[in-house]
Amino acid sequence: MFLSRSVSSARRLVVASTAMKPPLNGVSEVVSSTRNGRSFASSGMIRKAPLTTPLAAPNNHRPSPKSTLMPEEDTDRCEDPFHSRTASSSVGRTRWLISEASLSNDDRSRVVLLVLNADDEALTRRYEFPAIWLRDNCQCEACFHAGSVSRVLNWEQFDVERVHVAAVQPVDGGHSLEVLWEGAENGAVVHRSVYNVEWMLERSFRQEDSEAYLEEWYRPAPELWGAARFHEVIQEFSYADVLHEDEALRQWIEALIRYGVVMIKNAPLTEHECRRLANRVGFIRKTHYGEEFIVKAKEGTSNVAYLSTPLQMHTDLPYYEYKPGCNLLHCLVQSKDAGGGGANLIADGFYVAERVRREHPDQFRLLSETLVNWTDIGEDEGGKFHSIYRAPVICISRDGQRLERINHSVPQRGSHFCVPIEQVDRWYRAMHRFVRILHEEAVQFRTAPGDILTFSNIRAIHGRTGYRDTVQNTRHLVGAYLDWDEIYSKLRVLKTAANKGPKENVGG
């Protein structure tokens, strides 16, 4: 049975005492806190998320203390954070009909629709659509191939300067719009297009509809969190449920998008479960370390992750231009180090970046504009490699606001620093600030055998405390990667299958 926002397997980790407890029946234990951060425990059991727990509405990465940095104070909360305000959602509940269609008096290149609610004719809306866009998206068989959901209009013969509307009118009782197109020379009608009203409203050009569509179907905005809120946002899912139930799979993906870190519990103790989980979504992302990789102490390794010494907090593979988007880390054997060694460290890198942006804007600018050389040199399953990629620590979108990616790895930050010499000292001070805040917002816990820790590699920054590797005390994890393109694609497929998606069979 599934709940409104939490499937039967969707659970939150409960904050436990920070005192050391001996492991019991494979249950994860609390370990010592980080120097400035906090420590939590993975229970080893699936616990139901309380139905009364409010979920903060997603934010848009803007440095607002209310919506981004302090989401716990947000009073504008909704039950379903991914609820869409797009026409595609409203159309599913409301029958809209075209009452009038005309060309705009102000701009004859725009088609104006007045639509009314079939159940309440007093409720009407006005929409405008560019004629050139309508012609480009004609749904007839000559212009659109429904089987591949692809436009086949011949653009080699398409003249954007000669697109003119001869007439528009509602047809099919207001359920569709008919557009007749004039020829270039004599004004005669040369083409006829018909558009379903629901299809048109789903593609509304109104700003609020466009923004809601992008939020629902392109990249849902994450909710950022600091160490104090980790116990509120971390969710747990049953491995069996995610593997066999589409609703559990969908909600795991939504939680991963929203919070950047999710725990999957009770996976079998074999080295193939990351592959099975990846195949449930799409396929494993291969790197020069192979597909699945073993994380345990190795002699003669070319990667510091395969040592038993402390592993500084980092993001994986920043030297890839398109680095793997999601980490899957399956715990098979956990260290029994009485000192709490082998514990996971993790922080929300986007939250850290937003704190830097809010508290130290000049240093944020340095970290988001200065190109850093990220490198990896060595030999592994795929042979020898020598990777280099240049990117800032904080990558932001073209609008200068939305966070897109965090790059941070002390071992993989190259010694070549190709910037003006006057900039070097200032960058190092900014980086020191970033790392200090990172450790303030880091949490520490230790996974149990059967746990698969899943987290965003473009957002979450993770590490590990050191441990004593002996015959009696080992730590054995299996890891794999997924790409975000495949994750988002799977989510859209699941939504569409649940009849929550736009009608893609009549236009992409």
C-alpha positions in Angstrom: 0.0 0.0 0.0 1.3 3.4 -0.9 0.8 6.6 1.0 0.3 10.1 -0.4 3.9 11.2 -0.6 5.6 8.2 1.0 5.3 4.7 -0.3 5.1 1.9 2.3 8.9 1.7 2.0 9.6 5.5 2.0 11.0 6.2 5.4 12.9 8.9 7.2 16.0 8.2 9.3 15.4 8.9 12.9 18.0 10.9 14.8 19.6 8.8 17.4 21.9 9.4 20.4 25.4 10.4 19.4 26.8 7.9 22.0 28.5 4.9 20.6 26.4 1.8 20.4 27.5 -1.7 19.5 26.1 -3.1 16.3 23.1 -5.3 16.7 22.1 -7.8 14.0 23.8 -5.8 11.3 22.0 -2.6 12.3 24.0 0.5 11.5 25.4 2.3 14.5 25.9 5.9 15.4 29.4 7.1 15.2 31.2 10.1 16.6 30.2 13.5 15.2 32.3 15.4 12.7 34.2 18.3 14.2 31.6 20.9 13.2 28.9 18.7 11.8 26.4 16.2 13.1 26.1 12.5 13.4 23.1 10.3 12.5 22.4 6.6 12.4 20.9 4.3 9.8 18.4 2.2 11.7 18.7 -1.0 9.7 14.9 -1.1 9.7 12.3 0.5 7.5 10.4 3.2 9.4 7.2 4.8 8.2 7.4 8.6 7.6 4.7 10.3 9.6 1.8 11.5 7.5 1.6 14.8 9.3 5.2 15.7 8.5 5.0 18.8 6.2 7.2 18.9 3.1 8.7 22.2 2.1 7.9 23.4 -1.4 10.8 23.1 -3.8 13.0 26.1 -4.2 14.7 27.5 -7.2 18.3 27.8 -6.0 18.0 31.5 -5.4 19.8 32.7 -2.4 16.7 33.4 -0.4 17.0 32.6 3.3 13.3 31.5 3.3 13.1 29.4 0.2 16.6 28.1 -0.1 18.8 28.3 3.0 16.1 28.1 5.7 13.4 25.8 4.2 12.3 24.8 7.7 10.8 28.2 8.1 8.8 28.1 4.9 5.1 28.4 5.7 4.0 27.9 2.1 4.0 24.2 1.9 2.1 21.7 -0.1 1.4 18.0 0.3 2.9 17.0 -3.0 6.1 19.1 -3.9 5.9 17.9 -7.5 2.3 19.0 -8.0 2.2 20.8 -11.4 0.2 23.9 -12.1 0.6 23.3 -15.8 -2.3 23.1 -18.2 -1.4 19.4 -18.6 -2.4 18.8 -15.0 -5.5 21.0 -15.0 -6.7 19.6 -18.3 -6.8 16.2 -16.8 -9.3 17.5 -14.2 -11.1 20.1 -16.2 -12.7 20.0 -19.7 -11.6 23.1 -21.7 -13.3 24.0 -24.9 -12.5 26.7 -27.5 -15.2 29.3 -27.5 -13.6 31.8 -29.9 -10.5 31.8 -32.2 -9.2 34.8 -34.1 -6.0 36.6 -35.2 -4.7 39.2 -32.8 -5.7 42.8 -33.7 -2.3 44.0 -32.5 -0.2 41.3 -34.2 -1.7 39.3 -37.1 1.0 36.7 -36.7 -0.6 35.5 -33.4 -3.6 33.3 -33.0 -5.9 34.2 -30.0 -8.0 31.6 -28.3 -10.7 32.1 -25.7 -11.3 28.8 -23.8 -14.0 28.1 -21.4 -14.6 25.5 -18.7 -17.1 23.0 -20.0 -18.5 22.6 -16.5 -18.5 26.3 -15.7 -18.8 28.6 -18.7 -18.2 31.6 -16.5 -14.6 30.5 -16.2 -12.7 31.6 -19.3 -9.1 32.1 -20.2 -7.3 33.8 -23.1 -4.2 32.3 -24.8 -2.0 33.5 -27.6 0.0 31.3 -29.9 2.5 32.4 -32.6 1.4 31.4 -36.1 4.9 30.4 -37.0 5.1 28.0 -34.1 1.7 26.5 -35.0 2.8 25.9 -38.6 6.1 24.4 -37.4 4.1 22.0 -35.1 1.4 21.0 -37.5 0.1 17.5 -36.5 -0.9 16.2 -39.9 0.8 13.1 -41.3 2.8 15.2 -43.8 4.3 17.3 -41.0 4.5 15.0 -38.0 5.3 11.3 -37.6 3.2 10.0 -34.6 5.0 6.7 -34.4 8.4 8.3 -33.6 6.8 11.4 -32.0 8.9 13.5 -34.4 8.5 16.5 -36.7 9.0 15.6 -40.4 8.1 19.0 -41.8 10.6 19.7 -44.6 12.6 22.7 -43.3 14.7 22.8 -46.5 11.5 24.1 -48.2 10.0 25.9 -45.2 10.1 29.7 -45.6 9.4 31.5 -42.2 8.7 34.7 -44.0 5.8 33.3 -46.0 3.8 31.8 -43.2 0.4 33.4 -43.2 -2.9 32.4 -41.7 -6.0 32.4 -44.0 -8.5 31.5 -41.3 -8.9 30.0 -37.8 -12.0 28.5 -36.2 -13.0 26.0 -33.4 -14.0 22.6 -34.7 -15.1 19.3 -33.2 -17.4 21.1 -30.7 -14.6 23.3 -29.4 -12.2 20.4 -28.7 -9.9 21.4 -31.6 -8.6 24.4 -33.5 -8.5 24.5 -37.3 -6.0 26.7 -39.0 -6.0 27.3 -42.8 -2.7 28.5 -44.3 -2.3 30.8 -47.3 -0.1 30.1 -50.2 2.9 32.4 -50.9 1.7 33.8 -54.2 -2.1 33.9 -54.8 -3.4 33.7 -51.2 -5.2 30.4 -51.8 -5.4 27.9 -49.0 -2.5 25.4 -49.4 -2.5 23.6 -46.0 -4.8 22.7 -43.2 -3.8 22.0 -39.6 -5.9 20.8 -36.7 -4.7 21.0 -33.0 -6.3 19.4 -30.0 -7.2 22.0 -27.3 -5.6 20.0 -24.6 -2.4 19.7 -26.6 -2.3 23.4 -27.1 -2.9 24.3 -23.4 -0.2 21.9 -22.4 2.2 24.1 -24.5 0.8 27.4 -23.3 3.2 30.4 -23.8 2.1 32.0 -20.6 5.1 32.4 -18.3 3.6 30.7 -15.3 2.6 27.7 -17.4 6.1 27.4 -19.0 7.8 27.6 -15.6 5.4 25.0 -14.1 6.0 22.6 -17.1 9.8 22.9 -16.7 9.5 22.3 -13.0 7.3 19.2 -13.5 8.8 17.6 -16.6 12.3 19.0 -17.1 14.3 19.5 -13.9 12.3 19.7 -10.7 13.9 22.1 -8.3 15.7 20.5 -5.3 15.2 21.4 -1.7 18.4 22.3 -0.1 19.4 21.2 3.4 22.0 21.8 6.0 23.3 19.4 8.7 20.5 20.4 11.2 17.8 19.2 8.8 19.4 15.9 7.6 17.2 13.8 9.8 14.1 15.5 8.2 15.0 15.0 4.6 16.7 11.6 4.4 14.3 8.9 3.3 14.6 5.1 3.2 13.2 2.7 0.7 13.0 -1.0 0.6 15.3 -2.5 -2.1 12.7 -5.1 -3.0 10.0 -2.4 -3.4 12.2 -0.2 -5.6 13.0 -3.2 -7.8 9.5 -4.5 -8.2 7.0 -1.6 -7.7 6.9 1.3 -10.1 5.4 3.6 -7.5 8.3 3.0 -5.1 10.8 3.5 -8.0 9.1 6.8 -8.9 9.2 8.1 -5.3 12.8 7.0 -4.8 13.7 9.0 -7.9 11.7 12.0 -6.8 13.4 12.0 -3.4 16.8 11.7 -5.0 16.0 14.7 -7.2 14.6 16.7 -4.4 17.1 16.0 -1.6 20.2 14.6 -3.4 20.6 11.7 -1.0 18.4 8.6 -0.3 19.0 5.3 1.5 17.9 2.0 0.1 17.6 -0.8 2.7 17.8 -4.6 2.8 19.6 -5.3 -0.5 21.0 -8.8 -0.8 24.7 -9.1 0.1 26.0 -9.8 -3.4 28.2 -7.8 -5.7 25.5 -7.5 -8.4 22.8 -5.4 -6.6 24.0 -2.0 -7.9 23.8 -3.4 -11.4 20.2 -4.6 -10.8 19.2 -1.2 -9.4 20.9 0.6 -12.3 19.1 -1.6 -14.8 15.8 -0.8 -13.2 16.4 2.8 -14.2 18.4 2.5 -17.4 22.0 1.3 -17.5 25.3 1.7 -15.6 27.5 4.6 -16.6 30.9 3.2 -17.3 34.1 5.1 -16.5 37.8 4.2 -16.8 37.3 2.4 -13.4 34.9 0.1 -15.1 31.2 -0.4 -14.5 30.9 -1.7 -11.0 33.8 -0.9 -8.8 34.9 -2.4 -5.5 35.7 0.0 -2.6 38.0 -1.6 -0.1 41.7 -1.3 0.9 43.9 -2.3 -2.0 47.7 -2.4 -2.3 49.3 -0.5 -5.1 46.0 1.4 -5.9 45.8 4.4 -8.3 42.9 5.8 -6.4 42.9 7.2 -2.8 39.4 5.8 -2.3 40.9 2.4 -2.2 43.0 3.2 0.9 41.9 2.8 4.5 43.1 6.2 5.5 40.5 9.1 5.8 39.0 10.1 2.5 38.5 13.8 2.2 35.1 15.1 1.2 34.8 15.3 -2.5 32.6 14.7 -5.6 33.6 11.8 -7.8 35.3 12.2 -11.2 35.3 16.1 -11.6 37.8 15.5 -14.5 34.9 14.3 -16.7 33.2 17.0 -18.7 30.0 15.0 -18.4 30.7 13.2 -15.1 28.4 10.5 -13.7 25.4 12.0 -12.1 24.4 9.6 -9.4 26.4 7.3 -7.1 25.2 3.9 -5.8 27.3 2.6 -2.9 26.2 -0.8 -1.6 27.6 -1.8 1.8 28.5 -5.6 1.9 30.8 -5.5 5.0 31.2 -2.6 7.4 34.2 -1.9 9.6 33.7 -2.8 13.3 36.3 -0.3 14.3 35.5 0.6 17.9 36.6 4.2 17.2 33.9 4.7 14.6 36.1 4.3 11.6 34.8 3.8 8.1 31.9 6.2 8.6 30.2 8.0 5.7 30.4 11.8 5.5 28.0 13.7 3.3 26.8 17.3 2.8 24.5 19.1 0.4 27.0 21.0 -1.8 24.3 23.2 -3.2 23.4 24.3 0.3 27.0 25.0 1.0 27.3 27.0 -2.2 24.2 29.0 -1.3 25.7 29.9 2.1 28.8 31.1 0.4 26.7 33.1 -2.1 24.7 34.7 0.7 27.4 35.3 3.3 30.5 35.9 1.0 29.3 37.0 -2.5 32.7 38.0 -3.7 34.2 34.6 -2.9 31.2 32.9 -4.5 31.9 34.8 -7.6 35.5 33.6 -7.6 34.5 30.0 -7.0 31.9 30.1 -9.8 34.1 31.9 -12.4 37.6 30.6 -11.9 38.4 27.6 -14.1 40.2 24.8 -12.2 42.2 22.0 -13.8 40.8 18.6 -12.6 43.0 15.6 -13.5 43.3 11.9 -13.0 46.2 9.8 -14.1 46.6 6.1 -13.6 45.7 2.6 -14.8 42.7 0.5 -14.0 40.3 -1.9 -15.7 40.1 0.2 -18.9 43.9 0.5 -19.2 45.9 3.6 -18.7 44.2 7.0 -18.5 45.1 10.7 -18.4 42.0 12.8 -17.9 41.8 16.6 -17.7 38.8 18.9 -17.5 38.6 22.6 -16.6 35.6 23.8 -14.6 34.8 26.0 -11.6 34.2 24.5 -8.2 30.6 26.0 -8.4 28.9 25.7 -11.8 25.9 27.8 -12.3 23.4 28.1 -15.2 23.4 30.8 -17.8 20.9 32.8 -15.8 23.6 33.3 -13.2 21.4 31.9 -10.5 20.6 28.2 -10.7 23.3 25.8 -9.3 24.1 23.0 -11.8 27.2 21.2 -10.5 29.8 21.1 -7.7 33.4 20.1 -8.4 35.5 19.4 -5.4 38.3 16.8 -4.9 41.6 17.7 -3.4 43.4 14.7 -4.8 42.1 15.4 -8.3 42.7 19.1 -8.4 45.7 19.5 -10.7 48.8 21.4 -9.9 48.5 23.4 -13.2 46.5 26.5 -12.3 46.0 28.4 -15.5 44.8 31.7 -14.1 46.3 35.2 -13.7 48.8 35.2 -10.8 47.0 38.0 -9.1 43.9 35.8 -8.7 45.6 32.8 -7.0 45.7 34.0 -3.4 42.1 35.2 -3.5 40.9 31.9 -5.0 42.7 29.9 -2.2 41.0 32.0 0.5 37.6 31.5 -1.2 38.2 27.7 -1.4 39.2 27.6 2.3 35.9 29.3 3.1 34.0 26.8 1.0 35.7 23.8 2.8 35.1 25.3 6.2 31.4 25.7 5.6 31.3 22.3 4.0 32.5 20.6 7.2 30.1 22.7 9.2 27.2 21.3 7.2 28.5 17.7 7.0 26.8 14.8 8.7 28.4 11.5 9.7 26.9 8.0 9.8 27.8 4.4 9.1 25.9 2.3 6.7 25.0 -1.3 7.5 25.4 -4.4 5.3 22.5 -4.3 2.8 22.3 -0.5 2.7 22.7 1.2 -0.7 23.5 4.8 -0.3 22.3 6.7 -3.4 23.2 10.3 -3.9 23.7 13.0 -6.6 27.3 13.3 -7.7 26.7 16.8 -9.1 25.3 18.0 -5.7 26.3 15.9 -2.7 29.8 16.0 -1.4 30.9 12.8 0.4 33.8 11.3 2.2 34.8 8.7 4.7 36.6 8.5 8.0 39.7 6.3 8.2 39.6 2.8 9.7 42.0 0.0 10.6 42.1 -2.6 7.9 42.9 -6.0 9.3 42.0 -9.6 8.6 39.4 -9.3 11.4 38.2 -5.8 10.4 37.5 -5.0 6.8 35.2 -2.7 4.9 33.8 -3.8 1.5 31.5 -1.7 -0.7 30.4 -2.1 -4.3 29.8 1.1 -6.3 28.3 2.0 -9.6 27.1 5.2 -11.4 23.9 6.3 -13.2 23.5 9.3 -15.5 20.9 11.9 -14.7 19.6 11.9 -18.2 18.5 8.3 -17.7 17.1 9.0 -14.3 15.0 11.9 -15.5 13.9 9.9 -18.5 12.7 7.0 -16.3 10.8 9.4 -14.1 8.9 10.9 -17.1 8.1 7.4 -18.3 6.7 6.4 -14.9 4.6 9.6 -14.7 3.3 9.1 -18.2 2.4 5.5 -17.5 0.5 6.6 -14.5 -1.6 8.9 -16.8 0.1 12.0 -15.2 1.9 13.1 -18.3 1.3 15.3 -21.3 -0.1 13.7 -24.5 3.3 13.0 -26.1 1.6 10.8 -28.8 0.4 14.1 -30.4 3.6 16.1 -30.3 6.8 16.1 -28.3 
